[in-house]
């Protein structure tokens, strides 16, 4: 496990990939990584994003799709038909052989 100030970080190769290609999404990636479960998944309600990630939902979503483009996350948005907007995001972080990157 990469450790910096006792914070669990993503595998080094993945973190460098995000920093090099999408530096503005790096903090979001690290925070998603920290909050994931044992299966590398996390579900986030839209109204929880500001409190958990300290950014606006639109910025979070934009950062998230940068991670999808890099092949580091899979995303499913739940849509509220009445409000005509998304209300929940299910994220699964990709982790190809974590041990080899540490």
N, CA, C and O atoms as a GROMACS GRO file, in nm:
protein
  408
    1UNK      N    1   0.084  -0.117   0.000
    1UNK     CA    2   0.000   0.000   0.000
    1UNK      C    3   0.089   0.124   0.000
    1UNK      O    4   0.179   0.137   0.083
    2UNK      N    5   0.062   0.214  -0.094
    2UNK     CA    6   0.130   0.343  -0.093
    2UNK      C    7   0.076   0.422   0.025
    2UNK      O    8  -0.044   0.419   0.051
    3UNK      N    9   0.163   0.491   0.096
    3UNK     CA   10   0.119   0.560   0.215
    3UNK      C   11   0.188   0.695   0.226
    3UNK      O   12   0.310   0.703   0.221
    4UNK      N   13   0.111   0.799   0.240
    4UNK     CA   14   0.162   0.934   0.252
    4UNK      C   15   0.077   1.003   0.357
    4UNK      O   16  -0.042   1.025   0.336
    5UNK      N   17   0.136   1.036   0.468
    5UNK     CA   18   0.061   1.092   0.581
    5UNK      C   19  -0.053   1.000   0.623
    5UNK      O   20  -0.160   1.046   0.660
    6UNK      N   21  -0.028   0.868   0.617
    6UNK     CA   22  -0.125   0.767   0.658
    6UNK      C   23  -0.254   0.771   0.575
    6UNK      O   24  -0.362   0.742   0.627
    7UNK      N   25  -0.243   0.806   0.448
    7UNK     CA   26  -0.356   0.807   0.356
    7UNK      C   27  -0.332   0.698   0.252
    7UNK      O   28  -0.225   0.693   0.191
    8UNK      N   29  -0.430   0.613   0.232
    8UNK     CA   30  -0.416   0.510   0.130
    8UNK      C   31  -0.429   0.574  -0.008
    8UNK      O   32  -0.526   0.645  -0.036
    9UNK      N   33  -0.331   0.548  -0.093
    9UNK     CA   34  -0.329   0.603  -0.228
    9UNK      C   35  -0.351   0.492  -0.329
    9UNK      O   36  -0.326   0.376  -0.301
   10UNK      N   37  -0.399   0.529  -0.449
   10UNK     CA   38  -0.411   0.430  -0.556
   10UNK      C   39  -0.273   0.377  -0.594
   10UNK      O   40  -0.172   0.435  -0.555
   11UNK      N   41  -0.268   0.267  -0.670
   11UNK     CA   42  -0.139   0.219  -0.718
   11UNK      C   43  -0.064   0.331  -0.791
   11UNK      O   44  -0.123   0.412  -0.862
   12UNK      N   45   0.066   0.333  -0.771
   12UNK     CA   46   0.149   0.442  -0.823
   12UNK      C   47   0.130   0.465  -0.973
   12UNK      O   48   0.117   0.580  -1.016
   13UNK      N   49   0.128   0.358  -1.052
   13UNK     CA   50   0.115   0.373  -1.197
   13UNK      C   51  -0.016   0.441  -1.235
   13UNK      O   52  -0.019   0.523  -1.326
   14UNK      N   53  -0.124   0.406  -1.166
   14UNK     CA   54  -0.254   0.468  -1.196
   14UNK      C   55  -0.255   0.615  -1.155
   14UNK      O   56  -0.306   0.700  -1.228
   15UNK      N   57  -0.198   0.644  -1.040
   15UNK     CA   58  -0.195   0.782  -0.992
   15UNK      C   59  -0.113   0.870  -1.086
   15UNK      O   60  -0.154   0.982  -1.117
   16UNK      N   61   0.001   0.821  -1.131
   16UNK     CA   62   0.083   0.896  -1.226
   16UNK      C   63   0.008   0.917  -1.356
   16UNK      O   64   0.016   1.025  -1.415
   17UNK      N   65  -0.063   0.817  -1.402
   17UNK     CA   66  -0.142   0.829  -1.525
   17UNK      C   67  -0.244   0.942  -1.513
   17UNK      O   68  -0.258   1.022  -1.605
   18UNK      N   69  -0.313   0.948  -1.401
   18UNK     CA   70  -0.413   1.054  -1.380
   18UNK      C   71  -0.345   1.191  -1.369
   18UNK      O   72  -0.390   1.288  -1.430
   19UNK      N   73  -0.238   1.198  -1.293
   19UNK     CA   74  -0.170   1.327  -1.276
   19UNK      C   75  -0.116   1.378  -1.409
   19UNK      O   76  -0.124   1.498  -1.438
   20UNK      N   77  -0.060   1.291  -1.490
   20UNK     CA   78  -0.006   1.333  -1.620
   20UNK      C   79  -0.113   1.374  -1.720
   20UNK      O   80  -0.095   1.470  -1.794
   21UNK      N   81  -0.224   1.301  -1.723
   21UNK     CA   82  -0.325   1.324  -1.826
   21UNK      C   83  -0.442   1.411  -1.783
   21UNK      O   84  -0.498   1.482  -1.866
   22UNK      N   85  -0.479   1.407  -1.656
   22UNK     CA   86  -0.594   1.484  -1.607
   22UNK      C   87  -0.565   1.534  -1.465
   22UNK      O   88  -0.630   1.490  -1.370
   23UNK      N   89  -0.470   1.625  -1.450
   23UNK     CA   90  -0.429   1.667  -1.316
   23UNK      C   91  -0.541   1.724  -1.230
   23UNK      O   92  -0.537   1.712  -1.107
   24UNK      N   93  -0.640   1.785  -1.291
   24UNK     CA   94  -0.750   1.842  -1.213
   24UNK      C   95  -0.840   1.735  -1.154
   24UNK      O   96  -0.916   1.763  -1.060
   25UNK      N   97  -0.833   1.614  -1.206
   25UNK     CA   98  -0.915   1.504  -1.154
   25UNK      C   99  -0.840   1.419  -1.052
   25UNK      O  100  -0.898   1.326  -0.995
   26UNK      N  101  -0.714   1.446  -1.027
   26UNK     CA  102  -0.631   1.362  -0.940
   26UNK      C  103  -0.684   1.359  -0.796
   26UNK      O  104  -0.690   1.252  -0.737
   27UNK      N  105  -0.722   1.473  -0.741
   27UNK     CA  106  -0.771   1.475  -0.602
   27UNK      C  107  -0.901   1.396  -0.590
   27UNK      O  108  -0.922   1.326  -0.491
   28UNK      N  109  -0.987   1.406  -0.688
   28UNK     CA  110  -1.112   1.330  -0.687
   28UNK      C  111  -1.081   1.180  -0.693
   28UNK      O  112  -1.144   1.101  -0.622
   29UNK      N  113  -0.985   1.142  -0.776
   29UNK     CA  114  -0.947   1.000  -0.788
   29UNK      C  115  -0.896   0.946  -0.655
   29UNK      O  116  -0.935   0.838  -0.612
   30UNK      N  117  -0.810   1.021  -0.590
   30UNK     CA  118  -0.756   0.977  -0.461
   30UNK      C  119  -0.868   0.962  -0.358
   30UNK      O  120  -0.869   0.866  -0.282
   31UNK      N  121  -0.959   1.056  -0.356
   31UNK     CA  122  -1.068   1.050  -0.257
   31UNK      C  123  -1.164   0.934  -0.286
   31UNK      O  124  -1.210   0.868  -0.193
   32UNK      N  125  -1.194   0.910  -0.412
   32UNK     CA  126  -1.278   0.794  -0.447
   32UNK      C  127  -1.206   0.667  -0.405
   32UNK      O  128  -1.268   0.576  -0.350
   33UNK      N  129  -1.076   0.659  -0.430
   33UNK     CA  130  -0.998   0.541  -0.392
   33UNK      C  131  -1.004   0.518  -0.242
   33UNK      O  132  -1.020   0.404  -0.197
   34UNK      N  133  -0.992   0.624  -0.164
   34UNK     CA  134  -0.994   0.612  -0.018
   34UNK      C  135  -1.130   0.564   0.034
   34UNK      O  136  -1.135   0.494   0.135
   35UNK      N  137  -1.239   0.602  -0.034
   35UNK     CA  138  -1.372   0.572   0.016
   35UNK      C  139  -1.431   0.443  -0.042
   35UNK      O  140  -1.543   0.406  -0.007
   36UNK      N  141  -1.360   0.376  -0.129
   36UNK     CA  142  -1.414   0.255  -0.193
   36UNK      C  143  -1.424   0.141  -0.091
   36UNK      O  144  -1.362   0.145   0.015
   37UNK      N  145  -1.504   0.040  -0.126
   37UNK     CA  146  -1.515  -0.078  -0.039
   37UNK      C  147  -1.411  -0.183  -0.082
   37UNK      O  148  -1.326  -0.156  -0.167
   38UNK      N  149  -1.420  -0.301  -0.024
   38UNK     CA  150  -1.322  -0.406  -0.053
   38UNK      C  151  -1.328  -0.456  -0.196
   38UNK      O  152  -1.232  -0.513  -0.247
   39UNK      N  153  -1.441  -0.434  -0.262
   39UNK     CA  154  -1.457  -0.476  -0.401
   39UNK      C  155  -1.429  -0.362  -0.498
   39UNK      O  156  -1.463  -0.371  -0.616
   40UNK      N  157  -1.367  -0.256  -0.449
   40UNK     CA  158  -1.333  -0.136  -0.528
   40UNK      C  159  -1.457  -0.065  -0.583
   40UNK      O  160  -1.454  -0.009  -0.693
   41UNK      N  161  -1.565  -0.067  -0.507
   41UNK     CA  162  -1.688  -0.002  -0.550
   41UNK      C  163  -1.729   0.103  -0.448
   41UNK      O  164  -1.695   0.095  -0.330
   42UNK      N  165  -1.803   0.202  -0.497
   42UNK     CA  166  -1.858   0.306  -0.410
   42UNK      C  167  -1.986   0.358  -0.476
   42UNK      O  168  -1.992   0.373  -0.598
   43UNK      N  169  -2.086   0.384  -0.395
   43UNK     CA  170  -2.210   0.445  -0.442
   43UNK      C  171  -2.224   0.580  -0.374
   43UNK      O  172  -2.211   0.591  -0.252
   44UNK      N  173  -2.250   0.682  -0.455
   44UNK     CA  174  -2.257   0.818  -0.403
   44UNK      C  175  -2.387   0.883  -0.446
   44UNK      O  176  -2.421   0.888  -0.564
   45UNK      N  177  -2.460   0.934  -0.348
   45UNK     CA  178  -2.581   1.012  -0.377
   45UNK      C  179  -2.538   1.152  -0.419
   45UNK      O  180  -2.440   1.206  -0.367
   46UNK      N  181  -2.611   1.210  -0.511
   46UNK     CA  182  -2.577   1.344  -0.560
   46UNK      C  183  -2.570   1.446  -0.446
   46UNK      O  184  -2.482   1.531  -0.445
   47UNK      N  185  -2.662   1.437  -0.352
   47UNK     CA  186  -2.665   1.535  -0.243
   47UNK      C  187  -2.553   1.514  -0.140
   47UNK      O  188  -2.538   1.598  -0.051
   48UNK      N  189  -2.475   1.407  -0.150
   48UNK     CA  190  -2.364   1.381  -0.058
   48UNK      C  191  -2.230   1.428  -0.114
   48UNK      O  192  -2.131   1.434  -0.040
   49UNK      N  193  -2.224   1.461  -0.240
   49UNK     CA  194  -2.096   1.491  -0.305
   49UNK      C  195  -2.025   1.611  -0.242
   49UNK      O  196  -1.905   1.604  -0.217
   50UNK      N  197  -2.097   1.718  -0.217
   50UNK     CA  198  -2.033   1.838  -0.158
   50UNK      C  199  -1.970   1.808  -0.023
   50UNK      O  200  -1.861   1.858   0.007
   51UNK      N  201  -2.036   1.728   0.059
   51UNK     CA  202  -1.983   1.697   0.192
   51UNK      C  203  -1.868   1.597   0.188
   51UNK      O  204  -1.771   1.611   0.262
   52UNK      N  205  -1.878   1.496   0.103
   52UNK     CA  206  -1.776   1.391   0.099
   52UNK      C  207  -1.652   1.429   0.019
   52UNK      O  208  -1.541   1.386   0.051
   53UNK      N  209  -1.670   1.510  -0.084
   53UNK     CA  210  -1.559   1.540  -0.175
   53UNK      C  211  -1.522   1.688  -0.180
   53UNK      O  212  -1.421   1.725  -0.240
   54UNK      N  213  -1.601   1.772  -0.117
   54UNK     CA  214  -1.575   1.916  -0.108
   54UNK      C  215  -1.565   1.984  -0.245
   54UNK      O  216  -1.490   2.079  -0.263
   55UNK      N  217  -1.643   1.932  -0.340
   55UNK     CA  218  -1.652   1.994  -0.472
   55UNK      C  219  -1.798   1.988  -0.519
   55UNK      O  220  -1.879   1.914  -0.464
   56UNK      N  221  -1.829   2.066  -0.620
   56UNK     CA  222  -1.964   2.068  -0.676
   56UNK      C  223  -1.993   1.936  -0.751
   56UNK      O  224  -1.901   1.875  -0.805
   57UNK      N  225  -2.119   1.894  -0.752
   57UNK     CA  226  -2.153   1.770  -0.824
   57UNK      C  227  -2.112   1.772  -0.972
   57UNK      O  228  -2.072   1.669  -1.026
   58UNK      N  229  -2.121   1.887  -1.037
   58UNK     CA  230  -2.081   1.895  -1.178
   58UNK      C  231  -1.932   1.871  -1.194
   58UNK      O  232  -1.891   1.798  -1.285
   59UNK      N  233  -1.850   1.930  -1.109
   59UNK     CA  234  -1.705   1.909  -1.114
   59UNK      C  235  -1.673   1.762  -1.084
   59UNK      O  236  -1.588   1.702  -1.150
   60UNK      N  237  -1.740   1.705  -0.985
   60UNK     CA  238  -1.719   1.564  -0.951
   60UNK      C  239  -1.748   1.476  -1.072
   60UNK      O  240  -1.669   1.388  -1.106
   61UNK      N  241  -1.859   1.501  -1.135
   61UNK     CA  242  -1.899   1.421  -1.251
   61UNK      C  243  -1.800   1.437  -1.366
   61UNK      O  244  -1.764   1.339  -1.432
   62UNK      N  245  -1.755   1.560  -1.391
   62UNK     CA  246  -1.655   1.583  -1.496
   62UNK      C  247  -1.524   1.510  -1.465
   62UNK      O  248  -1.465   1.448  -1.553
   63UNK      N  249  -1.480   1.518  -1.340
   63UNK     CA  250  -1.358   1.447  -1.300
   63UNK      C  251  -1.376   1.297  -1.317
   63UNK      O  252  -1.286   1.228  -1.365
   64UNK      N  253  -1.491   1.249  -1.278
   64UNK     CA  254  -1.519   1.105  -1.287
   64UNK      C  255  -1.510   1.056  -1.431
   64UNK      O  256  -1.454   0.950  -1.456
   65UNK      N  257  -1.564   1.132  -1.524
   65UNK     CA  258  -1.559   1.089  -1.663
   65UNK      C  259  -1.420   1.099  -1.724
   65UNK      O  260  -1.392   1.033  -1.824
   66UNK      N  261  -1.333   1.181  -1.667
   66UNK     CA  262  -1.192   1.180  -1.708
   66UNK      C  263  -1.130   1.046  -1.668
   66UNK      O  264  -1.049   0.989  -1.742
   67UNK      N  265  -1.167   0.996  -1.550
   67UNK     CA  266  -1.117   0.866  -1.504
   67UNK      C  267  -1.170   0.753  -1.591
   67UNK      O  268  -1.099   0.656  -1.617
   68UNK      N  269  -1.294   0.765  -1.636
   68UNK     CA  270  -1.352   0.665  -1.725
   68UNK      C  271  -1.275   0.664  -1.857
   68UNK      O  272  -1.245   0.557  -1.910
   69UNK      N  273  -1.243   0.781  -1.910
   69UNK     CA  274  -1.167   0.788  -2.035
   69UNK      C  275  -1.030   0.724  -2.023
   69UNK      O  276  -0.978   0.668  -2.120
   70UNK      N  277  -0.971   0.732  -1.905
   70UNK     CA  278  -0.840   0.671  -1.882
   70UNK      C  279  -0.851   0.521  -1.854
   70UNK      O  280  -0.749   0.453  -1.842
   71UNK      N  281  -0.973   0.471  -1.844
   71UNK     CA  282  -0.992   0.328  -1.818
   71UNK      C  283  -0.972   0.289  -1.673
   71UNK      O  284  -0.945   0.173  -1.643
   72UNK      N  285  -0.984   0.386  -1.582
   72UNK     CA  286  -0.960   0.360  -1.440
   72UNK      C  287  -1.088   0.344  -1.360
   72UNK      O  288  -1.082   0.310  -1.242
   73UNK      N  289  -1.203   0.369  -1.420
   73UNK     CA  290  -1.330   0.358  -1.349
   73UNK      C  291  -1.442   0.319  -1.445
   73UNK      O  292  -1.439   0.354  -1.563
   74UNK      N  293  -1.538   0.248  -1.392
   74UNK     CA  294  -1.664   0.219  -1.461
   74UNK      C  295  -1.773   0.287  -1.382
   74UNK      O  296  -1.772   0.285  -1.259
   75UNK      N  297  -1.869   0.346  -1.453
   75UNK     CA  298  -1.970   0.429  -1.387
   75UNK      C  299  -2.110   0.393  -1.436
   75UNK      O  300  -2.131   0.364  -1.554
   76UNK      N  301  -2.205   0.394  -1.342
   76UNK     CA  302  -2.346   0.381  -1.376
   76UNK      C  303  -2.423   0.488  -1.301
   76UNK      O  304  -2.416   0.496  -1.178
   77UNK      N  305  -2.495   0.572  -1.375
   77UNK     CA  306  -2.575   0.678  -1.312
   77UNK      C  307  -2.720   0.633  -1.303
   77UNK      O  308  -2.775   0.577  -1.397
   78UNK      N  309  -2.781   0.658  -1.188
   78UNK     CA  310  -2.923   0.631  -1.170
   78UNK      C  311  -2.999   0.759  -1.200
   78UNK      O  312  -2.966   0.866  -1.149
   79UNK      N  313  -3.102   0.747  -1.281
   79UNK     CA  314  -3.175   0.862  -1.332
   79UNK      C  315  -3.310   0.874  -1.262
   79UNK      O  316  -3.382   0.776  -1.248
   80UNK      N  317  -3.343   0.994  -1.218
   80UNK     CA  318  -3.472   1.023  -1.158
   80UNK      C  319  -3.563   1.077  -1.268
   80UNK      O  320  -3.544   1.190  -1.315
   81UNK      N  321  -3.663   0.998  -1.310
   81UNK     CA  322  -3.749   1.037  -1.422
   81UNK      C  323  -3.835   1.159  -1.389
   81UNK      O  324  -3.862   1.241  -1.477
   82UNK      N  325  -3.877   1.171  -1.264
   82UNK     CA  326  -3.961   1.284  -1.226
   82UNK      C  327  -3.884   1.416  -1.227
   82UNK      O  328  -3.932   1.516  -1.280
   83UNK      N  329  -3.765   1.415  -1.170
   83UNK     CA  330  -3.684   1.537  -1.164
   83UNK      C  331  -3.601   1.557  -1.291
   83UNK      O  332  -3.546   1.665  -1.313
   84UNK      N  333  -3.594   1.454  -1.374
   84UNK     CA  334  -3.517   1.457  -1.498
   84UNK      C  335  -3.371   1.492  -1.474
   84UNK      O  336  -3.313   1.577  -1.542
   85UNK      N  337  -3.312   1.424  -1.375
   85UNK     CA  338  -3.170   1.443  -1.345
   85UNK      C  339  -3.117   1.318  -1.275
   85UNK      O  340  -3.194   1.236  -1.223
   86UNK      N  341  -2.986   1.304  -1.274
   86UNK     CA  342  -2.926   1.190  -1.204
   86UNK      C  343  -2.929   1.216  -1.055
   86UNK      O  344  -2.922   1.331  -1.012
   87UNK      N  345  -2.939   1.110  -0.977
   87UNK     CA  346  -2.944   1.127  -0.832
   87UNK      C  347  -2.844   1.038  -0.759
   87UNK      O  348  -2.819   1.057  -0.640
   88UNK      N  349  -2.785   0.940  -0.830
   88UNK     CA  350  -2.691   0.849  -0.765
   88UNK      C  351  -2.593   0.797  -0.869
   88UNK      O  352  -2.630   0.774  -0.984
   89UNK      N  353  -2.466   0.780  -0.828
   89UNK     CA  354  -2.364   0.724  -0.916
   89UNK      C  355  -2.302   0.602  -0.848
   89UNK      O  356  -2.258   0.609  -0.733
   90UNK      N  357  -2.298   0.492  -0.921
   90UNK     CA  358  -2.227   0.372  -0.878
   90UNK      C  359  -2.094   0.370  -0.953
   90UNK      O  360  -2.091   0.376  -1.076
   91UNK      N  361  -1.984   0.360  -0.879
   91UNK     CA  362  -1.851   0.363  -0.937
   91UNK      C  363  -1.778   0.234  -0.901
   91UNK      O  364  -1.783   0.188  -0.787
   92UNK      N  365  -1.712   0.176  -1.000
   92UNK     CA  366  -1.624   0.063  -0.975
   92UNK      C  367  -1.486   0.101  -1.027
   92UNK      O  368  -1.470   0.129  -1.146
   93UNK      N  369  -1.389   0.103  -0.938
   93UNK     CA  370  -1.252   0.136  -0.978
   93UNK      C  371  -1.184   0.013  -1.036
   93UNK      O  372  -1.198  -0.098  -0.984
   94UNK      N  373  -1.109   0.035  -1.142
   94UNK     CA  374  -1.036  -0.072  -1.207
   94UNK      C  375  -0.906  -0.094  -1.131
   94UNK      O  376  -0.840   0.001  -1.090
   95UNK      N  377  -0.870  -0.220  -1.112
   95UNK     CA  378  -0.749  -0.253  -1.038
   95UNK      C  379  -0.687  -0.378  -1.098
   95UNK      O  380  -0.714  -0.489  -1.052
   96UNK      N  381  -0.605  -0.361  -1.201
   96UNK     CA  382  -0.541  -0.473  -1.268
   96UNK      C  383  -0.419  -0.516  -1.190
   96UNK      O  384  -0.316  -0.448  -1.196
   97UNK      N  385  -0.427  -0.625  -1.117
   97UNK     CA  386  -0.312  -0.678  -1.046
   97UNK      C  387  -0.243  -0.577  -0.957
   97UNK      O  388  -0.127  -0.544  -0.979
   98UNK      N  389  -0.312  -0.527  -0.858
   98UNK     CA  390  -0.263  -0.421  -0.769
   98UNK      C  391  -0.122  -0.447  -0.717
   98UNK      O  392  -0.042  -0.354  -0.709
   99UNK      N  393  -0.090  -0.570  -0.682
   99UNK     CA  394   0.040  -0.600  -0.621
   99UNK      C  395   0.158  -0.563  -0.711
   99UNK      O  396   0.262  -0.523  -0.660
  100UNK      N  397   0.143  -0.576  -0.842
  100UNK     CA  398   0.255  -0.550  -0.929
  100UNK      C  399   0.287  -0.401  -0.941
  100UNK      O  400   0.394  -0.366  -0.991
  101UNK      N  401   0.198  -0.314  -0.898
  101UNK     CA  402   0.221  -0.169  -0.911
  101UNK      C  403   0.272  -0.106  -0.782
  101UNK      O  404   0.306   0.012  -0.781
  102UNK      N  405   0.277  -0.180  -0.676
  102UNK     CA  406   0.316  -0.122  -0.547
  102UNK      C  407   0.466  -0.129  -0.527
  102UNK      O  408   0.516  -0.085  -0.424
   0.00000   0.00000   0.00000
